[in-house]
């Protein structure tokens, strides 16, 4: 009876294991070159390292891991945030990455990958800030200013979750990049910047005690890569994202850039 059970177990394994292996096999893109556009202005997802002058960050490491898993090569290009979604929609690039929140209105122009990161929007302030710690108190003091990059999730959270719903509110000071808004906060030119939780933690850790996050999260959002509509890259990239989540690679990259990295 025992021998029979062993035989049957072996038979089941012989039948099922090849099928399971096939189900888990990742797409092979055959060394295809994929042109990825980014902004290099969203620390620590992608930015220019001040020590080396080279573009680095979480998304660069994630893309390198995807390229290895799926057998493709990457050519990087740069453009501004306000031009990126339209440029990808127009098929100027194969993919876009810059901490892009998955939103229904954006899906009208581009396709998104599955989420690779869940983030929450927090209030980032100077460490000595005591005038407010939640949106209502900030909104009540018309002398206080918020810095933001037009068209981004933090901009819209500032408009609709912090202030009065007016996108032209003069209390919102616009900057070309997220890094410029943080520099303005540190210089005292604005009093608040909204940031995703992971980026905010990294900024606080790197600030030498000059910055802090306050209050509860104002909004939760998921980040995804973008593609031209009907791109045949969406399915393989999604398979790669799932694999890198499952094997711990994304967790290791997050540890590297959001915890261990020191500018």
BELLINMO-V509640 format. One record per residue. SS is DSSP state (helix for helix, strand for strand, loop for the rest). BURIAL is b if it has 9 or more other ideal C-beta (glycine too) atoms within 8 Angstrom, else e. Layout:
BEGIN
ss: <SS	SS>
burial: <BURIAL	BURIAL>
END
This chain:
BEGIN
ss: <loop	helix	helix	helix	helix	helix	helix	helix	helix	helix	helix	helix	helix	helix	helix	helix	helix	helix	helix	helix	helix	helix	helix	helix	loop	loop	loop	loop	loop	loop	loop	strand	strand	strand	strand	strand	strand	strand	loop	loop	strand	strand	loop	loop	loop	strand	strand	strand	loop	loop	loop	loop	loop	loop	strand	strand	loop	helix	helix	helix	helix	helix	helix	helix	helix	helix	helix	helix	helix	helix	loop	strand	strand	strand	strand	strand	strand	strand	loop	loop	helix	helix	helix	helix	helix	helix	helix	helix	helix	loop	loop	loop	loop	loop	strand	strand	loop	loop	loop	loop	strand	loop	loop	helix	helix	helix	helix	loop	loop	strand	strand	strand	loop	loop	loop	loop	strand	strand	strand	strand	strand	strand	strand	strand	strand	strand	loop	loop	loop	loop	loop	loop	loop	loop	helix	helix	helix	helix	helix	helix	loop	loop	loop	loop	loop	strand	strand	strand	loop	loop	loop	loop	helix	helix	helix	helix	helix	helix	helix	helix	helix	helix	loop	loop	loop	loop	loop	loop	loop	loop	loop	strand	strand	strand	loop	loop	loop	helix	helix	helix	helix	helix	helix	helix	helix	helix	helix	loop	loop	loop	loop	strand	strand	strand	strand	strand	helix	helix	helix	helix	helix	helix	helix	helix	helix	helix	loop	loop	loop	loop	strand	strand	strand	strand	strand	strand	strand	strand	strand	strand	strand	strand	strand	loop	loop	strand	strand	strand	loop	loop	loop	loop	helix	helix	helix	helix	helix	helix	helix	helix	helix	helix	helix	helix	helix	helix	loop	loop	helix	helix	helix	helix	helix	helix	helix	helix	helix	helix	helix	helix	loop	loop	loop>
burial: <e	e	e	e	e	e	e	e	e	e	e	e	e	e	e	e	e	e	e	e	e	e	e	e	e	b	e	e	b	e	e	e	e	b	b	b	b	b	b	b	b	b	b	b	b	b	b	e	b	e	e	e	e	e	b	b	b	b	b	b	b	b	b	b	b	b	b	e	b	b	b	b	e	b	e	b	b	e	e	e	b	e	e	b	b	e	b	b	b	e	e	e	b	b	b	b	b	b	b	b	b	b	e	e	e	b	b	e	e	b	b	b	b	e	b	b	b	e	b	b	b	b	b	b	b	b	b	e	b	e	e	b	e	b	b	e	b	b	b	e	b	e	e	b	b	b	b	b	b	e	e	b	b	b	b	e	b	b	b	e	b	b	b	e	e	e	e	e	b	e	b	b	b	e	b	e	b	b	b	b	b	b	e	b	b	b	e	e	e	b	b	b	b	b	b	b	b	b	b	b	b	b	b	b	e	b	b	e	e	e	b	b	b	b	b	e	e	b	b	e	b	b	b	b	b	b	b	b	e	e	b	e	b	b	e	b	b	b	b	b	b	b	b	b	b	e	e	e	b	b	e	e	b	b	b	b	b	b	b	e	b	e	e>
END
